[in-house]
Amino acid sequence: MPSPVVHFEIRSSDPDATRSFFGKLFGWTFPGGGIPGYSYVDTGVEGAIPGGISPLQGGTPLVTFFVGVQDVAATLDAAVAQGGKIIQPATSVPGVTFGLLADPQGQVVGLASADS
């Protein structure tokens, strides 16, 4: 199965300031998300990869993208088997399961699977 980039995310210690900065810089708007402090990013471009800005989720500030996979937990385990590290385990919120991994060099990438 192909694994496309399906989402981007900016995790900030001050998400309101981050939204203000990028809103002024790029003209983005920020519809509310389903999690307190989280908002989606509306770039104003039809068909753009969707994104979000959120508070920190147990880590440091981060900009990353998410790859669509069939099974987040299994893909995280496969990453570990190849020398990677789980940064955030498979986490479910309404409609999606996601997680973060780091490759052996430390680059962080997200994984996401839409709940059926």
Backbone as ProteinMPNN parsed JSONL, in Angstrom:
{"seq_chain_A": "MPSPVVHFEIRSSDPDATRSFFGKLFGWTFPGGGIPGYSYVDTGVEGAIPGGISPLQGGTPLVTFFVGVQDVAATLDAAVAQGGKIIQPATSVPGVTFGLLADPQGQVVGLASADS", "coords_chain_A": {"N_chain_A": [[0.832, -1.184, 0.0], [0.54, 2.235, -0.804], [2.136, 5.004, 0.9], [1.315, 7.955, 1.58], [2.15, 11.433, 2.284], [0.087, 12.909, 4.607], [-0.623, 14.913, 6.389], [0.428, 17.825, 8.201], [2.124, 19.157, 11.08], [2.53, 21.59, 13.608], [3.953, 21.823, 16.645], [3.828, 23.674, 19.509], [5.178, 25.612, 22.244], [3.763, 27.833, 22.759], [1.049, 27.97, 21.323], [-0.876, 29.892, 20.508], [0.631, 32.21, 19.964], [2.18, 31.164, 17.919], [0.218, 30.638, 15.977], [-0.594, 33.288, 15.506], [1.779, 34.388, 14.418], [2.229, 32.806, 12.01], [-0.218, 33.204, 10.786], [-0.224, 35.979, 10.23], [2.092, 36.083, 8.647], [1.671, 34.271, 6.461], [-1.029, 34.436, 5.84], [-2.69, 32.447, 6.778], [-5.572, 30.831, 8.223], [-7.311, 29.567, 11.149], [-9.239, 27.119, 11.84], [-11.077, 25.65, 14.549], [-9.929, 22.753, 16.351], [-10.433, 19.316, 17.405], [-9.306, 18.924, 19.881], [-8.432, 20.377, 22.999], [-6.799, 23.506, 22.682], [-5.777, 22.886, 20.215], [-5.66, 23.595, 16.754], [-6.796, 23.495, 13.38], [-5.082, 24.119, 10.268], [-5.832, 26.379, 7.83], [-4.821, 26.979, 4.775], [-5.885, 28.346, 2.712], [-5.717, 27.373, 0.204], [-7.057, 25.309, -2.144], [-7.079, 21.804, -1.912], [-4.629, 21.583, -0.641], [-2.194, 20.007, 1.521], [-3.517, 19.015, 4.582], [-3.169, 20.548, 7.841], [-2.079, 21.25, 11.257], [-1.904, 23.192, 14.29], [-0.632, 22.861, 17.474], [-0.556, 22.583, 21.111], [2.403, 21.623, 22.979], [2.982, 18.135, 23.161], [3.886, 16.51, 25.372], [6.552, 16.752, 24.725], [9.189, 18.506, 23.051], [9.162, 21.687, 21.223], [8.12, 21.271, 17.824], [8.166, 20.656, 14.336], [6.616, 18.775, 11.951], [5.741, 16.168, 9.582], [3.054, 13.957, 8.678], [2.704, 10.578, 7.783], [0.507, 8.561, 5.989], [-0.56, 5.435, 7.08], [-1.45, 1.928, 7.31], [-1.508, 0.693, 9.869], [-0.706, 2.139, 12.738], [0.623, 1.421, 15.19], [1.925, -0.992, 14.464], [3.619, -0.043, 12.454], [5.226, 1.711, 13.917], [6.528, -0.194, 15.521], [7.921, -1.551, 13.492], [9.644, 0.468, 12.711], [11.281, 0.691, 14.99], [12.491, -1.818, 14.879], [14.167, -1.359, 12.778], [16.076, 0.271, 13.819], [15.081, 2.707, 14.599], [13.28, 5.002, 16.792], [10.584, 5.204, 19.078], [8.804, 8.094, 19.507], [6.337, 9.166, 20.226], [3.859, 7.071, 21.302], [1.36, 5.013, 19.619], [-1.593, 6.764, 19.485], [-4.951, 7.378, 20.059], [-7.486, 9.538, 18.953], [-10.719, 11.019, 18.429], [-11.576, 9.787, 15.315], [-8.978, 9.38, 14.292], [-5.828, 7.654, 14.531], [-2.595, 8.211, 15.719], [1.009, 8.621, 15.78], [4.473, 9.201, 16.684], [7.729, 8.841, 15.306], [11.313, 8.513, 15.406], [13.953, 8.524, 13.111], [17.088, 6.637, 12.85], [18.924, 8.756, 12.812], [17.671, 10.783, 14.105], [15.624, 12.363, 12.973], [12.271, 13.387, 13.136], [9.187, 11.933, 12.375], [5.73, 11.747, 11.706], [3.034, 9.373, 11.999], [-0.098, 8.323, 10.713], [-3.422, 7.055, 10.863], [-6.585, 6.785, 9.592], [-9.479, 6.248, 11.49], [-11.787, 3.611, 11.047]], "CA_chain_A": [[0.0, 0.0, 0.0], [1.288, 3.496, -0.789], [2.13, 5.725, 2.17], [1.467, 9.367, 1.237], [2.123, 12.453, 3.323], [-1.33, 13.227, 4.742], [-0.884, 15.959, 7.378], [1.601, 18.416, 8.849], [1.78, 19.677, 12.387], [3.465, 22.441, 14.337], [3.691, 21.735, 18.081], [4.448, 24.882, 20.045], [4.981, 25.917, 23.659], [2.786, 28.927, 22.777], [0.36, 27.824, 20.044], [-1.549, 31.127, 20.093], [1.652, 33.062, 19.339], [2.555, 30.514, 16.659], [-0.863, 30.922, 15.029], [-0.513, 34.706, 15.16], [2.937, 34.579, 13.545], [2.022, 32.238, 10.685], [-1.389, 33.85, 10.202], [0.217, 37.259, 9.66], [3.114, 35.863, 7.618], [1.189, 33.539, 5.287], [-2.465, 34.596, 5.63], [-3.413, 31.257, 7.195], [-6.585, 30.93, 9.264], [-7.171, 28.422, 12.041], [-10.472, 26.536, 12.372], [-10.867, 24.876, 15.769], [-9.722, 21.308, 16.267], [-11.185, 18.541, 18.377], [-8.535, 18.78, 21.112], [-8.184, 21.716, 23.565], [-5.554, 24.155, 22.282], [-5.404, 22.458, 18.863], [-6.432, 24.15, 15.64], [-6.376, 23.119, 12.037], [-4.518, 25.212, 9.478], [-6.448, 26.579, 6.525], [-3.89, 27.788, 3.995], [-6.626, 29.071, 1.692], [-5.427, 26.76, -1.095], [-7.814, 24.079, -2.345], [-6.29, 20.604, -2.154], [-3.354, 21.588, 0.094], [-2.081, 19.024, 2.599], [-4.043, 19.6, 5.81], [-2.227, 20.645, 8.942], [-2.577, 21.723, 12.527], [-1.0, 23.784, 15.273], [-1.066, 22.348, 18.768], [0.378, 22.704, 22.218], [3.333, 20.503, 23.094], [2.327, 16.896, 23.58], [4.862, 15.743, 26.138], [7.897, 16.852, 24.163], [9.697, 19.837, 22.752], [8.585, 22.222, 19.99], [8.347, 20.341, 16.72], [7.466, 20.766, 13.06], [6.767, 17.475, 11.311], [4.67, 15.742, 8.689], [2.524, 12.636, 8.999], [2.565, 9.649, 6.666], [-0.638, 7.673, 6.146], [-0.226, 4.008, 7.138], [-2.584, 1.067, 7.684], [-1.483, 0.355, 11.291], [0.299, 3.009, 13.358], [1.427, 0.679, 16.168], [2.796, -1.938, 13.751], [4.648, 0.716, 11.749], [6.169, 2.149, 14.947], [7.345, -1.367, 15.857], [8.827, -1.796, 12.361], [10.688, 1.504, 12.773], [12.201, 0.294, 16.056], [13.24, -2.97, 14.368], [15.171, -0.854, 11.839], [16.978, 1.18, 14.514], [14.418, 3.957, 14.957], [12.827, 5.175, 18.171], [9.228, 5.718, 19.22], [8.759, 9.374, 20.209], [5.0, 9.184, 20.802], [3.218, 5.816, 20.912], [0.064, 5.099, 18.939], [-2.55, 7.499, 20.304], [-6.218, 7.532, 19.338], [-8.434, 10.61, 19.23], [-11.83, 10.748, 17.515], [-11.359, 9.797, 13.874], [-7.617, 9.092, 13.819], [-4.771, 7.167, 15.416], [-1.339, 8.782, 15.26], [2.192, 8.422, 16.608], [5.697, 9.813, 16.152], [8.954, 8.052, 15.366], [12.546, 9.165, 14.956], [14.855, 7.608, 12.42], [18.321, 6.5, 13.623], [19.647, 10.027, 12.858], [16.926, 11.693, 14.96], [14.539, 13.093, 12.307], [10.968, 12.953, 13.649], [8.126, 11.819, 11.384], [4.482, 11.235, 12.261], [2.249, 8.344, 11.303], [-1.523, 8.514, 10.964], [-4.359, 6.119, 10.246], [-7.977, 7.18, 9.837], [-10.292, 5.193, 12.082], [-12.89, 3.25, 10.149]], "C_chain_A": [[0.874, 1.245, 0.0], [1.139, 4.199, 0.563], [2.368, 7.21, 1.905], [1.605, 10.254, 2.469], [0.681, 12.947, 3.398], [-1.627, 14.417, 5.658], [0.449, 16.564, 7.804], [1.165, 18.994, 10.177], [2.918, 20.513, 12.944], [3.064, 22.352, 15.799], [4.508, 22.831, 18.761], [4.207, 25.024, 21.544], [4.0, 27.074, 23.827], [2.019, 28.897, 21.449], [-0.365, 29.081, 19.583], [-0.571, 32.075, 19.411], [2.084, 32.481, 17.992], [1.492, 30.77, 15.592], [-0.813, 32.378, 14.579], [0.613, 34.964, 14.166], [2.653, 34.084, 12.13], [0.785, 32.822, 10.0], [-1.017, 35.161, 9.537], [1.179, 37.051, 8.497], [2.534, 35.286, 6.334], [-0.291, 33.73, 4.992], [-3.28, 33.373, 5.993], [-4.493, 31.626, 8.199], [-6.625, 29.589, 9.994], [-8.506, 27.95, 12.606], [-10.148, 25.686, 13.606], [-10.697, 23.396, 15.492], [-10.503, 20.614, 17.371], [-10.509, 18.38, 19.721], [-8.299, 20.184, 21.675], [-6.809, 22.265, 23.165], [-5.111, 23.844, 20.864], [-6.27, 23.202, 17.85], [-5.921, 23.552, 14.348], [-5.766, 24.346, 11.37], [-5.259, 25.238, 8.149], [-5.54, 27.529, 5.759], [-4.594, 28.632, 2.955], [-6.409, 28.511, 0.296], [-6.165, 25.429, -1.174], [-6.862, 22.914, -2.622], [-4.948, 20.569, -1.437], [-3.365, 20.494, 1.159], [-2.591, 19.672, 3.879], [-2.999, 19.61, 6.918], [-2.891, 21.13, 10.205], [-1.475, 22.388, 13.336], [-1.526, 23.383, 16.634], [-0.098, 22.746, 19.869], [1.361, 21.538, 22.17], [2.566, 19.29, 23.586], [3.362, 16.009, 24.267], [6.278, 15.829, 25.604], [8.315, 18.294, 23.996], [9.001, 20.382, 21.51], [9.021, 21.386, 18.783], [7.555, 20.773, 15.496], [7.696, 19.439, 12.356], [5.638, 17.252, 10.308], [4.264, 14.337, 9.082], [2.32, 11.84, 7.723], [1.379, 8.741, 6.962], [-0.209, 6.218, 6.067], [-1.47, 3.225, 7.543], [-2.671, 0.895, 9.197], [-0.355, 1.133, 11.957], [1.201, 2.217, 14.3], [2.397, -0.281, 15.474], [3.916, -1.208, 13.018], [5.679, 1.268, 12.731], [7.092, 0.994, 15.344], [8.348, -1.682, 14.748], [9.954, -0.774, 12.346], [11.736, 1.146, 13.827], [13.083, -0.868, 15.585], [14.335, -2.537, 13.395], [16.102, 0.172, 12.488], [16.38, 2.518, 14.881], [13.971, 3.951, 16.399], [11.389, 5.699, 18.164], [9.292, 6.991, 20.062], [7.411, 9.543, 20.9], [4.307, 7.902, 20.36], [1.895, 6.065, 20.196], [-0.962, 5.674, 19.907], [-3.814, 7.702, 19.479], [-6.992, 8.724, 19.867], [-9.58, 10.382, 18.244], [-11.438, 10.887, 16.037], [-9.975, 9.397, 13.396], [-6.771, 8.497, 14.939], [-3.467, 7.701, 14.849], [-0.22, 8.433, 16.218], [3.366, 9.113, 15.95], [6.857, 8.851, 16.306], [10.134, 8.946, 15.014], [13.363, 8.127, 14.224], [16.156, 7.529, 13.225], [19.148, 7.795, 13.715], [18.887, 11.098, 13.641], [15.833, 12.506, 14.292], [13.191, 12.516, 12.749], [9.931, 13.019, 12.531], [6.901, 11.241, 12.066], [3.883, 10.16, 11.392], [0.794, 8.587, 11.649], [-2.332, 7.479, 10.22], [-5.771, 6.565, 10.612], [-8.722, 5.993, 10.429], [-11.468, 4.895, 11.158], [-14.166, 3.047, 10.901]], "O_chain_A": [[1.858, 1.302, 0.737], [0.15, 4.013, 1.271], [3.503, 7.678, 1.995], [1.218, 9.862, 3.569], [0.109, 13.355, 2.387], [-2.765, 14.886, 5.702], [1.48, 15.892, 7.769], [-0.013, 19.287, 10.384], [4.095, 20.194, 12.779], [1.961, 22.758, 16.164], [5.727, 22.9, 18.603], [3.166, 24.61, 22.055], [3.463, 27.278, 24.916], [2.296, 29.695, 20.553], [-0.464, 29.32, 18.379], [-0.903, 32.68, 18.392], [2.324, 33.223, 17.04], [1.816, 31.08, 14.446], [-0.974, 32.665, 13.393], [0.423, 35.678, 13.182], [2.81, 34.829, 11.163], [0.743, 32.923, 8.773], [-1.439, 35.434, 8.414], [1.102, 37.748, 7.485], [2.86, 35.749, 5.241], [-0.773, 33.228, 3.977], [-4.432, 33.251, 5.577], [-4.361, 32.602, 8.937], [-6.055, 28.602, 9.53], [-8.877, 28.326, 13.718], [-9.08, 25.081, 13.692], [-11.245, 22.857, 14.531], [-11.161, 21.269, 18.18], [-11.075, 17.762, 20.622], [-7.995, 21.1, 20.911], [-5.794, 21.581, 23.291], [-4.175, 24.462, 20.357], [-7.464, 23.409, 18.069], [-4.761, 23.154, 14.241], [-5.916, 25.469, 11.852], [-5.306, 24.238, 7.433], [-5.488, 28.725, 6.046], [-3.991, 29.532, 2.372], [-6.861, 29.098, -0.687], [-5.928, 24.53, -0.367], [-5.96, 23.018, -3.454], [-4.193, 19.611, -1.607], [-4.428, 20.102, 1.641], [-2.148, 20.765, 4.233], [-2.074, 18.798, 6.934], [-4.094, 21.389, 10.238], [-0.285, 22.178, 13.1], [-2.713, 23.539, 16.923], [1.022, 23.185, 19.608], [1.173, 20.585, 21.413], [1.607, 19.419, 24.345], [3.67, 14.91, 23.804], [7.129, 15.035, 26.006], [7.852, 19.184, 24.709], [8.32, 19.632, 20.81], [10.136, 20.867, 18.735], [6.407, 21.205, 15.61], [8.84, 19.019, 12.18], [4.707, 18.05, 10.209], [5.021, 13.614, 9.73], [1.831, 12.357, 6.718], [1.262, 8.21, 8.067], [0.434, 5.809, 5.1], [-2.43, 3.797, 8.059], [-3.764, 0.94, 9.763], [0.819, 0.821, 11.76], [2.424, 2.331, 14.217], [3.563, -0.37, 15.859], [5.043, -1.7, 12.965], [6.871, 1.294, 12.427], [8.3, 1.184, 15.486], [9.492, -2.038, 15.028], [11.091, -1.105, 12.009], [12.935, 1.282, 13.587], [14.282, -0.894, 15.864], [15.317, -3.255, 13.203], [16.837, 0.868, 11.788], [17.075, 3.381, 15.415], [14.248, 3.01, 17.142], [11.031, 6.539, 17.338], [9.776, 6.969, 21.194], [7.351, 10.013, 22.036], [4.177, 7.662, 19.16], [1.384, 7.185, 20.174], [-1.174, 5.147, 20.999], [-3.75, 8.147, 18.333], [-7.136, 8.9, 21.077], [-9.417, 9.61, 17.299], [-11.027, 11.954, 15.581], [-9.8, 9.102, 12.214], [-6.966, 8.79, 16.119], [-3.25, 7.654, 13.638], [-0.47, 7.997, 17.342], [3.277, 9.557, 14.805], [6.961, 8.137, 17.303], [9.97, 10.002, 14.403], [13.459, 6.98, 14.661], [16.319, 8.276, 14.19], [19.989, 7.918, 14.606], [19.397, 12.203, 13.824], [15.16, 13.28, 14.973], [12.997, 11.301, 12.737], [9.813, 14.026, 11.833], [7.015, 10.348, 12.907], [4.186, 10.052, 10.203], [0.483, 9.014, 12.761], [-1.992, 7.073, 9.109], [-6.107, 6.704, 11.788], [-8.612, 4.871, 9.935], [-12.063, 5.797, 10.569], [-15.195, 2.738, 10.3]]}, "name": "protein", "num_of_chains": 1, "seq": "MPSPVVHFEIRSSDPDATRSFFGKLFGWTFPGGGIPGYSYVDTGVEGAIPGGISPLQGGTPLVTFFVGVQDVAATLDAAVAQGGKIIQPATSVPGVTFGLLADPQGQVVGLASADS"}
